[in-house]
Amino acid sequence: MVFNSYLFLLVFLPLLLAGWFVLNHRGHFRLAEYFMTCMSAWFYGMFGLWPLLIIFGTILWNYMISLAADRLQRRAAAAQESTAQQQTGVQAAAAQTPLAGKQQAAAARRLRLLMAAGICGNLLVLAVFKYLPVVSDKAGFALPVGLSFYVFSQISFIIDRCRGEIAHDGFGNYVLYVMFFPKLAEGPITMYDEIMRQFRDPKRRRFQQENFTRGWILLTLGLGKKLLLADNLAAAASYGFSAAYYSDFLTGILAICCYAFQLYMDFSGFCDMGMGIGWMLNIELPVNFDAPYKTVSFGKFWQKWHMTLTRFFTKYVYIPLGGSRKGRARTVLNIMIVFLLSALWHGASVNYLIWGVLSGALVAAYHLWSHRRKPAPAVRYGDAKAAGNSTSEKSSPAASKTVAQAAERSAAAGTAAKAAGARVLTFGLFCFTLVFFGAQRPDLSLAFLRCMKYLRFPGNLLRLSGNISLPELFVVDKAASMLSPQLAQYVKLAELAALLAVCVVLVNRHRCAREIAKTLRLSRRNGILLGLLFAWCMISMTGVSTYLYFKF
């Protein structure tokens, strides 16, 4: 089941919301949690019985690890308490240190072994279903939807449990954490405590009209991203990669831009829908996107794109390896390790590995460059005034102030121009890495890049744009084709250009969809506009396509 389906929006979601709030209103809190878990199982079970069995298998494995860790921690605490009770006085305190130290060291070793076993068990599931296609094909297995997301969420749980950062919890609570459907199929990757502490809050179990309304707004905006933008760009992007051997410069630029915006609108649209549903339930999911295309450096880009995956690797890989605390060479190595792991998380394809190496190298290069460059001195009013006085000692105060203001405007314009150039460069570098991320094989990626040296018009441009189909403009397309087939081709090209222009405007807005949903004035006019957008999305569901990140 997907968010952009009639079954979900017209049947599943109304039943879920009604059951959840009614049960909580009547004080049946535990029953409400069971209801949420069962509804989440129904949601995920629509992808097939086999994926449901796999996720329950991982839940049992990780909960057993947590239970074993709890027993070890309890025994260590009991042994320490018993030793402290048996020994008193100064001599006992002196004798307690070696014994307590040995007990703590032994407990720590067991916990480390247990944590390693838990992590290896989760990684084994990923290896079988993602990295051993020969085994999975012979067994008739298909990649379970959202496998990487819920496996990484459970790895974070195991590590935090064995470190003692979170306490052991009931089995029902753990199943609810893993199965909570808004984050199940396509993320974000969540931490245990940030979800379950919200379920424990009685205030969040009450129906709150404003949260419900703003959640519906965000759900509608996410639907628009997915159905009206990502799905319409998908055909052109797919054709651009498949026809890499027949491409040229203009076609390649347009194809990679289509793919970049499709990827963003698809993934961020899903996250917006999931977060909006969470708001309806008074549950706040972690932010996964924060305007990445507005960043002015490639190093900052990954702090805005798939933020929960970045958070996972930062907390559990980058920082334990030393982060940036052990010199520049070690920092570069740690960055490359993180991006190689990120590439393996996406899949075992050679193209993903190339993408990981390129992205890691660009981030490492930015890190080295940013630590060597010197910031330009800021233009201040006093400096500009002094400069004006040195030019002409007889100039009036008004003239000096005019000079200062002109200097400030010039500096601001220069800063804005540099920021715009940096954003274009960052987007260009990201698109360059997507040539390997989006293509299925390295030869297609290399052919795509080789054909970029040919500057032809229209080249393959009209064939690329001819792959899009906007039902809203059916009459326009039909009229153009009746007048002239060639005119119809250029109309398609104009439609694709307009679609990309809308994407550019949206990603460069001051506020993202999440901020718009939080701050939008709840007026009749805005309600009508959002209602029309929701109806438009409902009509557009006839051409539903799968989510790009389902394969990860």
N, C-alpha and C positions, 0 to 999 in steps of 0.2 A: 504494500500500500504506500502511496506517495501523497505528499501534501496537496499537490495540484491534481486532485482527482475528485470526481463527483461523490464517490463512496466515502472518501475521507471528510469532505467539507459538508456534505448533506446528511450523512448517517453517523459516521464514527465520532466526529468532533462534537456534535450536539449531544449524543448519548454520553460521551465521556464527561463533558462539562456538567450536564444535569446530574449524573450519578455522583460525581465527585463532590459537588457542593451540597447536594441534598444529604448525602451520608454524613458529611462533616457538620452540617447544620444540626442534624439530629444527634450529634455526639458519638457517632460510630466511627471513630478515628482509625482504628485498626482495620475495620471492614473497608473503609475508604481506601486505605493503602493497598489492600488485597485487590480491590476493584481496579485501582490504577495499574497494578501489576498485570492483572488479567487482560485489561484493555491493551496494554503495551504488548503483551504476548500475541494478542489478536493482530495488532498492527504489524508486528514483525513476522508473524506466521503467514501473512498474505504473500510473503516472498517465497514460501515453501516450507515444508515440514523439516527438511534437512538443515537449513540454516537455523531453525528454532532449536533443534537438538544440539547443534554445535554450540550455540550461545549458552544453553543450559549446562552443557558439559564444561565450558570454561568457568561458569559461575560456581559449579560444584568444586572444581579444582582449586580455584582461588580462595573460596571460603574455607576449604580444608587447610590450606596454608595459613590463613588468618587464625583459624582455631588452634593449630599447632603452635603458632607464634604466641598466642595468648597463654597457652599452657606453659611454655618456656618462660615467659615473662612473669607469670604468677609464681612458678617454682623459684625463680631467682629472687623475687621480692620476698617470698616466704623464708628462704634460706638466710637472706640478709637480716630479716627481722628476728629470726630465731637466734642467730649469732649475736646480735645486738642485745637481746634479752638475757642470754647466758653469761655475757661478759660485762663487767662493770668496773669502774675505776680507771685510773691512769694506766695500770698495767694491761687491763683488758683493752683499752683503746689502742695501746701500742700493738697488742697482739691481733687486733681486729683487722688492721690494714692489709696484711698479706693474705689472710683468708678471704676477706671481702673482695680483694683485688682478683684472686684466682677465680672466685665464683662469677664475678662480673665478666672476666675475660672468657671463661668457658661459656657463659650464656651468650655473650656477644658472638663467639665463634659459631655456636649453633644457630643463632638468628641469621648470621650471614649465609650459612649453608642453606638454611630454609628459604631465605630471600632469593638466593641463586637458583634453587630448585623451582621456586614459583615463577621467576622470570623465564627460565629455560622452558618450562612447560607452556607458557604463553607464546614464546617465540617459536616453539615447535609447531603449534597450531598455525601460526603465520607461514612457517616454512612449508608445511604440507600443502596448504591451500593456495599460497601465492607464488612460491618459488620452486615448486616441484610439479610443473604442469603435466609431465609424463605420468606421474603417479595419479594425480587427480583426474586426468582424462581417462585413464584405464579404469578407474573406479567409478567413473561417471559423476565426479564431483564438479560442482560449479562454485566459483568464489562467492562466499556468503556476503550479502550486502552489509556494509559497515564493519566488516571484520577488523580492519586495522584500528578503527576508532574505539570500539569497545574493548579490544585487547589492550591497547595502550592505556585506556582508562583503568583497567584492572591491574596492569603493571604498576601504575602510579599508586594504586591502593595497596598492593603488596609491599612496595618499598616504604611507603609511609607507615604501614603497620609494623613492619620489622624494625624500623627506626624508632618506633614509639611515638610518632607524631600524631597518630589517631588511635582511638581505642577500638577494641573488638566490638562488633555490633551483632544484632540478631540477624538470622538468616533472611527473614522477610525484608528487613531494611536493605540488606545487601542486594537482594534480587531486584528490589525497586530501584536502587541506584543504577544498576547496570541496564535494566530494561526500560527505564523512563524514556518514552518514545520520542519526544521532541529532539533528543540528541542521539538517538540510537543509530539511524541509518547513515548519517553523514556528518556526525560531530555536532558541536565541538567536543574536544577531548577534555573531560571534566575531572576534577579532584573530588574525592568522596565527601569531604567535610563541607565544601562549598555548595553541594546539592542537599545533603541530608540535614544540615542545620536549618535549612529553609523548611523542609518537611516537618521538622520538630517544632516550628514556631506556630502556635495556635492562631495568631492573627492572620497568617497566610492561608488558613483553611476557610476563611470567610470570603464570600463573594464581594468583590470590590468593583464597583461600576466603572470607575475611571481606569483602573488597570485593565479591565476587560475591554473597554473601548479602545484604549491605546494599543493593546495587544492585537485587536482586530485591524487597526490601522497599519501596524507593522506587518501583519500577515498579508494584508492586501498589497502593500508596497513590494513585499517579497514575491508575491505571485506575479505582479507586473514585471519585475526584473526577469523572472524565470520564463514566463509564457510569452510576453510581448517583445522581449529583447533577446535573451539567450537562445531560445528555441528558433527564432527567426534568423539569427546569425549562424546557427549550427551548420546548416547545409552549405553555406558559402565557405566556412572554415574547413569543413570536411573535404570539399572539392579542392580547395587550395592545396592541402597536403597530398591528396591522392593523385593530383595532376602535377606533382612537383617537377617532373621531367619536361613539362611543356610550359613552365611558368616563365615569367620575366619580372623586371624590377617593379613595375606598378602593380601587377597581379600579386606578386609576393608581399609587397607592403600591405595591400588591402587584405589579403588572406590572413596574414599574421595579426593584423589589427582586429579582424573579425574574431579570430581565436582568442586573443587576449581579452576582449570585452565579453565574449561568450563565457569564458572561464570565470571571469569575475562576477558577471551577472548571475550565472548558474549557481556558483558556490555561495556567494554572499546572499543571493536571493533565498536559497534554502536555509541559511543561517538566520536570516531575517524572519522567515516563516516560523522556524523553530523557536526563536526568541519571542516572537509575537504570541505563539501558543503558550509559551511559558508565562508570559505576562498575564494572559487570561487566567492562568491557574495560580497567579501570584508567586511564581517561581522564576528567579532571575538566572538565566544561563550566562556563562562567561562570553565576553565579546570575542568574536573570531576575526572580524575585519574592522579596520579603522582607517578608511580612505587611503589605501596603499598607493594608488596612482597619483596622489598629491604629494608624495614624498620627494625630497630634493636630493636624495643620495641612495645608492643601492644598499649601503649598509643599514640604513633606517627602513628600507622597504620591507624587510622580513620581520620587522617589529610591528607591522601593520597588516601583513598578509598571513592568514592561517596562524593567528596569534597563539592559539592553544597548543599547536604542535611545536611552535617555537618555544613556548613556555616549558613544555615537557622536556625537550632536549636541553634547554638551558639549565633546568633544575636537576635533571638526573644524569646528564652526560657532560655538558660544558663546564659547569661549576665543579663537579667532582674531579674532572681532569685538570683543574687548576685555573680554568677561565682565562682571564687576561692578567693574572697575578704573577706569572712565571716567565716573563720576558716576551718579546715580540715573536720569536721563532716558535715558542710553545703555543702562543695565542693563535698564530696562523695554523699550526697543526691541529689545535682543538677545533677551530672553525671548519677546517676541511673534514675532520671526523664527523662533526655534526651534520654537514651537508651530504656526506656519503651515506650516513645513516638515514637521513631524510629521503635520499634517492631510493634506498632499499625499502623504505616504508611505502613508497609509491608503487614499487614493483621491481622485478628482477630484470627488466629490459636493459639492454646496453644503452639505449637512449636515455633512460633515467639516470644511469651512472654518469654519462657525459653531461647531462643537465646538472647533476649534483656537483661535479668537478668544476664546471664553468661558474655556477652560482657561488660556490665556496671561494673560488679564486677571486671573483669580483668583490665579494664581501671582505676577504682578506686584504685585497689591494686597497679598498677604501679605508680599512682600519689603519693600515700602514701610512697611507697618505694623510689621513686626518690627524695623525699624531705628529706629523712633520711640518705641516703647513702652519703659517703664522696668520692670525686673524688680522684683517685690514683695520686700521684705526678708524673709529667712528667719527663722523663730522659733528661737532658740537657748535652751539651758537657762539660761545666765546671764541673758539678757534676761528670761525668764519668772520667774526667781528674784527679780530686781530688782523686777519688777512686783509680785510677791507681797509683798515687803518694804515697798514703798511703800504698799500697801493697808493693811497692819497691821504695825506695827513690832514687835509682841509675838508674831507668829506663830512657830511652832516650825519648825526645819529640815525636819521630816517634812511639815508642811503646805505649805512652800514647794516641796518636791520634788513633792508631789501637784499643786500648781497648775501647775508646769512640765510635768509629764507630761500633764495635761489639755490644756494649750495645744498641746503637740506633737501629741497625738491629733487635736485639732480642726483644726490646720493640715494634718495628713496627710489627714484626711477631706475638707477643702476642696480640697486639691490633687487628690485622686482624683476628686472630683465635677467639678472643672473639666476634668480630662483626659478623663473620660467624655463630658462635654458637647462638648468639642472634637472628639472622635472621631465623635460623632453628627453634628455640624455638617459635618465634612469628608466623611463618607459621604454626607450629604444633598446637598452641593454637587457631589460626583462624580456622584451619581444624576441631578442636574439636567442636567449636561453630557451624560449618556448618553441623555437624551430626544432629542438631536439626533444622537448617535453611532449609536444603534440603529435609528432610523426611516429609511425609505428616501427620504422627501421632506420638505422643510420644512413643507408644509401638514399632514402627519401630526403632526409635532412640535408645531406651533402648536395644532392641534386637541387633542392630548394635554394640553397645558398649559391650554388654555381650559376643558376639561371638569373640571379639577381643582377648580374653584370649586363644583361640585355635590356636596353631601354627602348621599348616599342609601345606604340599606341595604335589601336586599342589592345593589340596582343591577345592575351587570353583573358583580358579583363571582363569582356562582355559575357563570356561563358561562365566566369566565376559569379558575376552578379545575377546571371540567369537562373542560378540555383535557388535563390530566395523566392518565397511565395508569401505575400502578405494578403490574407483574405480581405482585409479592410480596403485594399486598393484593387480589388478584382475588377471593378467596373473600369477603372483607369487603365489597367493592363489590357483589358479586352478591347477598349476603344483604340488604344495605341496599336495593338496588333492588327486591327481591322484597317487602320489608316496605312500602316507600313510596318513590316516585320523588323526593319532596322530601327525604326523609331521605338518600337516596343523594347528592343534591347537597351537602348539608351535610357528609357524610362526606368527599367529595372536597375540600371547603374545608378541613376539619381535616387531611387528608393533606398538602395543599399547605403549610399553616401549619407542620406538623411538619417537612416537608422544609426549609423556610426556617429553622426553629429549629435544625436540625442544622447548616446552613451557618453560622449565627451563632455557634454554639458552636465549630465548627472554626476559623473565622477569628480567634476571640478566644482560642484556646489559647496557652499560654505558648510552646510549641514548634510550629514549622511541620513539614510532612511531611518536609522535608529533614533537619531536626534530629532528628526522631523516628527516621528511618532510620539516622542516624549513631550515635545513643546508645542505641537500644533494646536491652535485654538479650536475648541470643540464647538463650532458654530454650525448652523443649518447649511450654509453655503458649502463649507468643507465636507460636511456629511454627504451632501448630494454628489459632490465631485468624487469622493471616495466610493460612494455607492455605484456610480457609473463605471469607475475603474474596476471595481469588483465584478460587476456584471460583464464588462468587457473580457476580463480574465476567465470568467465562467464559460463564456461563448468560445474562447480560444482554446479550451481544454481538449477540443477534438483532435488537435495535433500534438498531444503530449509526447515528449521525448524523455528518455531516461536521464538521470543526473550524471554529469561527468565524473563526480567523485564517488559514485557507487562502485566503480571498479577498484577503488583503493580500500 
